[in-house]
């Protein structure tokens, strides 16, 4: 999950994405 903690900017963008998407959907996609 290094991509998630790559940069503060990236983290902020991911937070916005998580706010719009379901966390479970993200985890399922990540596990694949």
N, C-alpha and C positions, 0 to 999 in steps of 0.2 A: 504493500500500500504506500510505497515511497512516493508515488505520483500524487497522493493525497496531501502529503506533507512537504511537497516540493517547495512551494513558496507561499507566503502569506496571501498574495494576490490569488493564486490558484485555490487556496483554501477558501477565500471569500467567494470565489466563483462557484465552488462546489457547494458551499452553504446555500447559495441562491438556488442552485439546481436541486438540492435536497429539499428545499422549501417548496419547490414546485412538483417534485416527484416523490414517490413513495420510497421510504428507506428500504423496505423489504424488496422492492423491485431492484434497487441498486445492488443489494447484497446478492440476490439471485443471479443477476447479470455478472457480478464480480466472481462468484463461485464458478461460473461456467468459463 
